[in-house]
Amino acid sequence: MTEHPLANQVTSIAHKAGDAVMEIYQKDFAVYEKSDESPLTEADLAAHNIIVNSLEEISDLPVLSEESADIDWSERRTWDDYWLVDPLDGTKEFVKKNGEFTVNIALISNGVPILGVVYAPVLEQTYVGILGQGAYKIAGQNTQKISPISHSNGDVWKIVGSRSHQSPEIQNLLNQLEGETELVAMGSSLKLCLVAEGHAHLYPRLGPTSEWDTGAAQAVVEAAGGKVTVITADDPLAKNAQPLRYNQKESVLNPYFLVSC
């Protein structure tokens, strides 16, 4: 655990939600085929309920979760501080049972993720970021401070991406990098965490994501000393772009973004 009491509370909540997800994950999914409810839905809702109920015990701030995303903009726009939750990120990873799914809880203040916890229960890894106080990776009983790595001339660019075919937009971005590139494949919000802990240089996201997909992991990245910046057509490497921010508009969809050191 960290030396930050609230971060430790949120970490415990994420672990509790992860335990509930694991109870379902370890079942035989075939038993669900004759019922209306899928294991994914059951795990999602179980984690959501645990997180929301637990946050209500330690805080009076509102909660925006993927499972309760129908809160009207007229209400959301009045929020300065709130919890942003994705109870189960990485649905394909969950169904494929490759372990690369996460529980995500972020504290947002005036659009900025100031605290985030990303928990991968199968991998037994937790990432915690507290803006201004650093980012940490917890594996078992070990807590290690993490930070991104910069790219040096001659180094192979390690780029986080999809295991499937890269889009033309991604290929165009890679073509603007000097030197060789190497794909680092990972699922869910763990993609951002790979940059935060220095296992990759860049993660370009040129596809749709929602705010709850990124809030917790962005807190980890920015607390670690990295950046999450908006990609525009005339700035594909996001060199001059603004940081990705939250609850600034009616839509909860993110613009395209780049995670870097």
Contacts in CASP RR format, 6 or more apart in sequence:
PFRMAT RR
TARGET T0000
AUTHOR 0000-0000-0000
METHOD contacts of the structure
MODEL  1
MTEHPLANQVTSIAHKAGDAVMEIYQKDFAVYEKSDESPLTEADLAAHNI
IVNSLEEISDLPVLSEESADIDWSERRTWDDYWLVDPLDGTKEFVKKNGE
FTVNIALISNGVPILGVVYAPVLEQTYVGILGQGAYKIAGQNTQKISPIS
HSNGDVWKIVGSRSHQSPEIQNLLNQLEGETELVAMGSSLKLCLVAEGHA
HLYPRLGPTSEWDTGAAQAVVEAAGGKVTVITADDPLAKNAQPLRYNQKE
SVLNPYFLVSC
1 8 0 8 1.000
1 11 0 8 1.000
1 138 0 8 1.000
1 143 0 8 1.000
2 8 0 8 1.000
2 11 0 8 1.000
2 128 0 8 1.000
2 130 0 8 1.000
2 136 0 8 1.000
2 143 0 8 1.000
4 115 0 8 1.000
4 128 0 8 1.000
4 130 0 8 1.000
4 133 0 8 1.000
6 58 0 8 1.000
6 107 0 8 1.000
6 115 0 8 1.000
7 115 0 8 1.000
7 116 0 8 1.000
7 117 0 8 1.000
7 128 0 8 1.000
7 129 0 8 1.000
7 130 0 8 1.000
9 58 0 8 1.000
10 55 0 8 1.000
10 105 0 8 1.000
10 107 0 8 1.000
10 115 0 8 1.000
10 116 0 8 1.000
10 117 0 8 1.000
11 117 0 8 1.000
11 119 0 8 1.000
11 126 0 8 1.000
11 128 0 8 1.000
11 138 0 8 1.000
13 50 0 8 1.000
13 51 0 8 1.000
13 54 0 8 1.000
13 55 0 8 1.000
13 105 0 8 1.000
13 117 0 8 1.000
14 51 0 8 1.000
14 103 0 8 1.000
14 104 0 8 1.000
14 105 0 8 1.000
14 117 0 8 1.000
14 118 0 8 1.000
14 119 0 8 1.000
14 126 0 8 1.000
15 119 0 8 1.000
15 121 0 8 1.000
15 126 0 8 1.000
16 50 0 8 1.000
16 54 0 8 1.000
17 46 0 8 1.000
17 47 0 8 1.000
17 50 0 8 1.000
17 51 0 8 1.000
17 54 0 8 1.000
17 87 0 8 1.000
17 103 0 8 1.000
17 119 0 8 1.000
18 47 0 8 1.000
18 103 0 8 1.000
18 119 0 8 1.000
18 121 0 8 1.000
19 121 0 8 1.000
20 43 0 8 1.000
20 46 0 8 1.000
20 47 0 8 1.000
20 50 0 8 1.000
21 43 0 8 1.000
21 46 0 8 1.000
21 47 0 8 1.000
21 87 0 8 1.000
21 88 0 8 1.000
21 94 0 8 1.000
21 101 0 8 1.000
21 103 0 8 1.000
21 121 0 8 1.000
22 121 0 8 1.000
22 122 0 8 1.000
23 46 0 8 1.000
24 39 0 8 1.000
24 42 0 8 1.000
24 43 0 8 1.000
24 46 0 8 1.000
25 39 0 8 1.000
25 43 0 8 1.000
25 94 0 8 1.000
25 97 0 8 1.000
25 121 0 8 1.000
25 122 0 8 1.000
27 39 0 8 1.000
29 39 0 8 1.000
29 95 0 8 1.000
32 38 0 8 1.000
32 39 0 8 1.000
39 94 0 8 1.000
40 88 0 8 1.000
40 91 0 8 1.000
40 94 0 8 1.000
40 95 0 8 1.000
43 88 0 8 1.000
43 94 0 8 1.000
44 66 0 8 1.000
44 67 0 8 1.000
44 87 0 8 1.000
44 88 0 8 1.000
45 67 0 8 1.000
45 87 0 8 1.000
47 87 0 8 1.000
47 88 0 8 1.000
47 103 0 8 1.000
48 65 0 8 1.000
48 66 0 8 1.000
48 67 0 8 1.000
48 68 0 8 1.000
48 85 0 8 1.000
48 87 0 8 1.000
51 63 0 8 1.000
51 65 0 8 1.000
51 85 0 8 1.000
51 87 0 8 1.000
51 103 0 8 1.000
51 105 0 8 1.000
52 63 0 8 1.000
52 65 0 8 1.000
52 68 0 8 1.000
52 85 0 8 1.000
55 61 0 8 1.000
55 63 0 8 1.000
55 83 0 8 1.000
55 85 0 8 1.000
55 105 0 8 1.000
56 63 0 8 1.000
59 83 0 8 1.000
61 81 0 8 1.000
61 82 0 8 1.000
61 83 0 8 1.000
61 107 0 8 1.000
62 71 0 8 1.000
62 79 0 8 1.000
62 82 0 8 1.000
62 83 0 8 1.000
63 82 0 8 1.000
63 83 0 8 1.000
63 85 0 8 1.000
64 71 0 8 1.000
64 76 0 8 1.000
64 82 0 8 1.000
64 83 0 8 1.000
64 84 0 8 1.000
64 85 0 8 1.000
64 211 0 8 1.000
64 212 0 8 1.000
64 247 0 8 1.000
64 252 0 8 1.000
65 84 0 8 1.000
65 85 0 8 1.000
65 86 0 8 1.000
65 87 0 8 1.000
65 212 0 8 1.000
66 85 0 8 1.000
66 86 0 8 1.000
66 87 0 8 1.000
66 210 0 8 1.000
66 212 0 8 1.000
67 87 0 8 1.000
69 210 0 8 1.000
69 212 0 8 1.000
69 252 0 8 1.000
73 250 0 8 1.000
76 82 0 8 1.000
76 247 0 8 1.000
77 247 0 8 1.000
79 247 0 8 1.000
80 109 0 8 1.000
80 110 0 8 1.000
81 107 0 8 1.000
81 108 0 8 1.000
81 109 0 8 1.000
81 110 0 8 1.000
82 107 0 8 1.000
82 108 0 8 1.000
82 247 0 8 1.000
83 105 0 8 1.000
83 106 0 8 1.000
83 107 0 8 1.000
83 108 0 8 1.000
84 105 0 8 1.000
84 106 0 8 1.000
84 107 0 8 1.000
84 108 0 8 1.000
84 113 0 8 1.000
84 211 0 8 1.000
84 212 0 8 1.000
84 215 0 8 1.000
84 216 0 8 1.000
84 246 0 8 1.000
85 104 0 8 1.000
85 105 0 8 1.000
85 106 0 8 1.000
85 212 0 8 1.000
86 102 0 8 1.000
86 103 0 8 1.000
86 104 0 8 1.000
86 189 0 8 1.000
86 212 0 8 1.000
86 213 0 8 1.000
86 216 0 8 1.000
87 103 0 8 1.000
87 104 0 8 1.000
88 94 0 8 1.000
88 101 0 8 1.000
88 102 0 8 1.000
88 103 0 8 1.000
89 101 0 8 1.000
89 102 0 8 1.000
89 103 0 8 1.000
89 104 0 8 1.000
89 188 0 8 1.000
89 189 0 8 1.000
89 212 0 8 1.000
89 213 0 8 1.000
90 100 0 8 1.000
90 101 0 8 1.000
90 102 0 8 1.000
90 187 0 8 1.000
90 188 0 8 1.000
90 189 0 8 1.000
91 101 0 8 1.000
92 187 0 8 1.000
93 99 0 8 1.000
93 100 0 8 1.000
93 101 0 8 1.000
93 187 0 8 1.000
93 188 0 8 1.000
94 101 0 8 1.000
99 120 0 8 1.000
99 122 0 8 1.000
99 123 0 8 1.000
100 120 0 8 1.000
100 122 0 8 1.000
100 123 0 8 1.000
100 186 0 8 1.000
100 187 0 8 1.000
100 188 0 8 1.000
100 190 0 8 1.000
101 120 0 8 1.000
101 122 0 8 1.000
101 187 0 8 1.000
101 188 0 8 1.000
102 118 0 8 1.000
102 119 0 8 1.000
102 120 0 8 1.000
102 188 0 8 1.000
102 189 0 8 1.000
102 190 0 8 1.000
103 117 0 8 1.000
103 118 0 8 1.000
103 119 0 8 1.000
103 121 0 8 1.000
104 116 0 8 1.000
104 117 0 8 1.000
104 118 0 8 1.000
104 119 0 8 1.000
104 189 0 8 1.000
104 212 0 8 1.000
104 213 0 8 1.000
104 215 0 8 1.000
104 216 0 8 1.000
104 217 0 8 1.000
105 116 0 8 1.000
105 117 0 8 1.000
105 216 0 8 1.000
106 113 0 8 1.000
106 115 0 8 1.000
106 116 0 8 1.000
106 117 0 8 1.000
106 215 0 8 1.000
106 216 0 8 1.000
106 218 0 8 1.000
106 219 0 8 1.000
107 113 0 8 1.000
107 114 0 8 1.000
107 115 0 8 1.000
107 116 0 8 1.000
107 219 0 8 1.000
108 114 0 8 1.000
108 215 0 8 1.000
108 246 0 8 1.000
108 247 0 8 1.000
111 245 0 8 1.000
111 246 0 8 1.000
111 247 0 8 1.000
111 248 0 8 1.000
112 131 0 8 1.000
112 245 0 8 1.000
112 246 0 8 1.000
113 131 0 8 1.000
113 215 0 8 1.000
113 216 0 8 1.000
113 218 0 8 1.000
113 219 0 8 1.000
113 222 0 8 1.000
113 246 0 8 1.000
114 130 0 8 1.000
114 131 0 8 1.000
114 219 0 8 1.000
115 129 0 8 1.000
115 130 0 8 1.000
115 131 0 8 1.000
115 219 0 8 1.000
116 128 0 8 1.000
116 129 0 8 1.000
116 130 0 8 1.000
116 215 0 8 1.000
116 216 0 8 1.000
116 217 0 8 1.000
116 219 0 8 1.000
116 220 0 8 1.000
116 223 0 8 1.000
117 126 0 8 1.000
117 127 0 8 1.000
117 128 0 8 1.000
117 129 0 8 1.000
117 216 0 8 1.000
118 126 0 8 1.000
118 127 0 8 1.000
118 128 0 8 1.000
118 189 0 8 1.000
118 190 0 8 1.000
118 192 0 8 1.000
118 193 0 8 1.000
118 216 0 8 1.000
118 217 0 8 1.000
118 220 0 8 1.000
119 125 0 8 1.000
119 126 0 8 1.000
119 127 0 8 1.000
120 126 0 8 1.000
120 188 0 8 1.000
120 190 0 8 1.000
124 139 0 8 1.000
124 140 0 8 1.000
125 137 0 8 1.000
125 138 0 8 1.000
125 139 0 8 1.000
126 137 0 8 1.000
126 138 0 8 1.000
126 139 0 8 1.000
127 135 0 8 1.000
127 136 0 8 1.000
127 137 0 8 1.000
127 138 0 8 1.000
127 146 0 8 1.000
127 193 0 8 1.000
127 196 0 8 1.000
127 197 0 8 1.000
127 217 0 8 1.000
127 220 0 8 1.000
128 135 0 8 1.000
128 136 0 8 1.000
128 137 0 8 1.000
128 138 0 8 1.000
128 220 0 8 1.000
129 135 0 8 1.000
129 136 0 8 1.000
129 219 0 8 1.000
129 220 0 8 1.000
129 223 0 8 1.000
129 224 0 8 1.000
130 219 0 8 1.000
130 223 0 8 1.000
131 219 0 8 1.000
131 222 0 8 1.000
131 223 0 8 1.000
132 223 0 8 1.000
133 223 0 8 1.000
134 145 0 8 1.000
134 223 0 8 1.000
134 224 0 8 1.000
134 225 0 8 1.000
135 145 0 8 1.000
135 146 0 8 1.000
135 147 0 8 1.000
135 196 0 8 1.000
135 220 0 8 1.000
135 221 0 8 1.000
135 223 0 8 1.000
135 224 0 8 1.000
135 225 0 8 1.000
136 143 0 8 1.000
136 144 0 8 1.000
136 145 0 8 1.000
136 146 0 8 1.000
137 143 0 8 1.000
137 144 0 8 1.000
137 146 0 8 1.000
137 193 0 8 1.000
137 197 0 8 1.000
138 144 0 8 1.000
146 196 0 8 1.000
146 197 0 8 1.000
146 198 0 8 1.000
146 224 0 8 1.000
147 196 0 8 1.000
147 197 0 8 1.000
147 198 0 8 1.000
147 224 0 8 1.000
147 225 0 8 1.000
148 195 0 8 1.000
148 196 0 8 1.000
148 197 0 8 1.000
148 198 0 8 1.000
148 201 0 8 1.000
148 221 0 8 1.000
148 224 0 8 1.000
148 225 0 8 1.000
148 226 0 8 1.000
148 260 0 8 1.000
148 261 0 8 1.000
149 198 0 8 1.000
149 201 0 8 1.000
149 261 0 8 1.000
150 201 0 8 1.000
150 261 0 8 1.000
151 157 0 8 1.000
151 201 0 8 1.000
151 261 0 8 1.000
153 178 0 8 1.000
154 179 0 8 1.000
155 201 0 8 1.000
156 179 0 8 1.000
156 180 0 8 1.000
156 181 0 8 1.000
156 182 0 8 1.000
157 174 0 8 1.000
157 177 0 8 1.000
157 179 0 8 1.000
157 180 0 8 1.000
157 181 0 8 1.000
157 182 0 8 1.000
157 201 0 8 1.000
157 202 0 8 1.000
158 181 0 8 1.000
158 182 0 8 1.000
158 184 0 8 1.000
158 199 0 8 1.000
158 200 0 8 1.000
158 201 0 8 1.000
158 202 0 8 1.000
159 174 0 8 1.000
159 181 0 8 1.000
159 182 0 8 1.000
159 183 0 8 1.000
159 184 0 8 1.000
159 200 0 8 1.000
159 201 0 8 1.000
159 202 0 8 1.000
159 203 0 8 1.000
159 204 0 8 1.000
160 184 0 8 1.000
160 185 0 8 1.000
160 186 0 8 1.000
160 191 0 8 1.000
160 192 0 8 1.000
160 194 0 8 1.000
160 195 0 8 1.000
160 200 0 8 1.000
160 202 0 8 1.000
160 203 0 8 1.000
160 259 0 8 1.000
161 170 0 8 1.000
161 183 0 8 1.000
161 184 0 8 1.000
161 185 0 8 1.000
161 186 0 8 1.000
161 191 0 8 1.000
161 203 0 8 1.000
161 204 0 8 1.000
162 185 0 8 1.000
163 185 0 8 1.000
166 174 0 8 1.000
167 206 0 8 1.000
167 207 0 8 1.000
169 206 0 8 1.000
170 204 0 8 1.000
170 206 0 8 1.000
172 236 0 8 1.000
173 204 0 8 1.000
173 206 0 8 1.000
173 236 0 8 1.000
173 237 0 8 1.000
174 181 0 8 1.000
176 236 0 8 1.000
176 237 0 8 1.000
177 237 0 8 1.000
184 194 0 8 1.000
184 199 0 8 1.000
184 200 0 8 1.000
186 194 0 8 1.000
189 213 0 8 1.000
189 214 0 8 1.000
189 216 0 8 1.000
189 217 0 8 1.000
190 217 0 8 1.000
191 203 0 8 1.000
191 205 0 8 1.000
191 217 0 8 1.000
191 259 0 8 1.000
192 203 0 8 1.000
192 214 0 8 1.000
192 217 0 8 1.000
192 218 0 8 1.000
192 220 0 8 1.000
192 221 0 8 1.000
192 228 0 8 1.000
192 259 0 8 1.000
193 217 0 8 1.000
193 220 0 8 1.000
193 221 0 8 1.000
194 200 0 8 1.000
194 203 0 8 1.000
195 201 0 8 1.000
195 202 0 8 1.000
195 203 0 8 1.000
195 221 0 8 1.000
195 226 0 8 1.000
195 259 0 8 1.000
195 260 0 8 1.000
195 261 0 8 1.000
196 217 0 8 1.000
196 220 0 8 1.000
196 221 0 8 1.000
196 224 0 8 1.000
196 225 0 8 1.000
196 226 0 8 1.000
197 224 0 8 1.000
198 261 0 8 1.000
201 260 0 8 1.000
201 261 0 8 1.000
202 258 0 8 1.000
202 259 0 8 1.000
202 260 0 8 1.000
203 258 0 8 1.000
203 259 0 8 1.000
203 260 0 8 1.000
204 231 0 8 1.000
204 256 0 8 1.000
204 257 0 8 1.000
204 258 0 8 1.000
204 259 0 8 1.000
205 231 0 8 1.000
205 254 0 8 1.000
205 256 0 8 1.000
205 257 0 8 1.000
205 258 0 8 1.000
205 259 0 8 1.000
206 231 0 8 1.000
206 256 0 8 1.000
207 256 0 8 1.000
208 253 0 8 1.000
208 254 0 8 1.000
209 253 0 8 1.000
209 254 0 8 1.000
210 252 0 8 1.000
210 253 0 8 1.000
210 254 0 8 1.000
211 246 0 8 1.000
211 247 0 8 1.000
211 252 0 8 1.000
211 253 0 8 1.000
211 254 0 8 1.000
212 252 0 8 1.000
213 254 0 8 1.000
214 228 0 8 1.000
214 244 0 8 1.000
214 254 0 8 1.000
214 257 0 8 1.000
215 246 0 8 1.000
218 228 0 8 1.000
218 244 0 8 1.000
221 227 0 8 1.000
221 228 0 8 1.000
221 259 0 8 1.000
222 228 0 8 1.000
222 243 0 8 1.000
225 261 0 8 1.000
226 259 0 8 1.000
226 260 0 8 1.000
226 261 0 8 1.000
227 243 0 8 1.000
227 258 0 8 1.000
227 259 0 8 1.000
227 260 0 8 1.000
227 261 0 8 1.000
228 243 0 8 1.000
228 244 0 8 1.000
228 257 0 8 1.000
228 258 0 8 1.000
228 259 0 8 1.000
229 238 0 8 1.000
229 241 0 8 1.000
229 242 0 8 1.000
229 243 0 8 1.000
229 244 0 8 1.000
229 257 0 8 1.000
229 258 0 8 1.000
229 260 0 8 1.000
230 238 0 8 1.000
230 241 0 8 1.000
230 242 0 8 1.000
230 243 0 8 1.000
230 244 0 8 1.000
230 255 0 8 1.000
230 256 0 8 1.000
230 257 0 8 1.000
231 237 0 8 1.000
231 238 0 8 1.000
231 241 0 8 1.000
231 255 0 8 1.000
231 256 0 8 1.000
231 257 0 8 1.000
231 258 0 8 1.000
232 238 0 8 1.000
232 241 0 8 1.000
235 241 0 8 1.000
237 258 0 8 1.000
238 257 0 8 1.000
238 258 0 8 1.000
238 260 0 8 1.000
241 258 0 8 1.000
244 254 0 8 1.000
244 255 0 8 1.000
244 257 0 8 1.000
END
